[in-house]
Amino acid sequence: MFDLRLSDVQNGTNYYQAVGRLTHPCIAAHKSFDDLLAGDVLDQTVVVDMEGLETVDSSGIGWLLGKNRQFKAHGGRLILHSLQPSVKNVFGLMKLGAVLTLVESQAEANDQIGNTGVEQ
């Protein structure tokens, strides 16, 4: 199962938590998967806490890359932080840091967007 939960909205930034497995079976089973991170947030900054993401496969990476592309096309920004070591290794092997904005922590994400007063 995969879930993306809105945890906070501060200073025009939406904070989400990713939980579960971002894999093909989970994507296929989630009827409204394309609606996650869609609509009126695409022109905003979205910070996703990836600490609860257990694993990711090529379908999940494809979904993240597609969402990142949508954010850029609409003038928004997608920032991912706190990746589990196994997920971080996969992202590193695929050199996804060249395409996705990956940071170590919530504080580092806040520094990048200037929301220094937001703590989680």
HELIX and SHEET records of a PDB file:
HELIX    1   1 HIS A   24  ALA A   29  1                                   6    
HELIX    2   2 PHE A   33  ASP A   35  5                                   3    
HELIX    3   3 GLY A   39  VAL A   41  5                                   3    
HELIX    4   4 SER A   58  ALA A   73  1                                  16    
HELIX    5   5 PRO A   85  LEU A   93  1                                   9    
HELIX    6   6 LEU A   96  ALA A   98  5                                   3    
HELIX    7   7 GLN A  106  ILE A  113  1                                   8    
SHEET    1   A 5 PHE A   2  GLN A  10  0                                        
SHEET    2   A 5 THR A  13  LEU A  22 -1                                        
SHEET    3   A 5 THR A  45  VAL A  56  1                                        
SHEET    4   A 5 ARG A  77  HIS A  81  1                                        
SHEET    5   A 5 THR A 101  VAL A 103  1                                        
END                                                                             
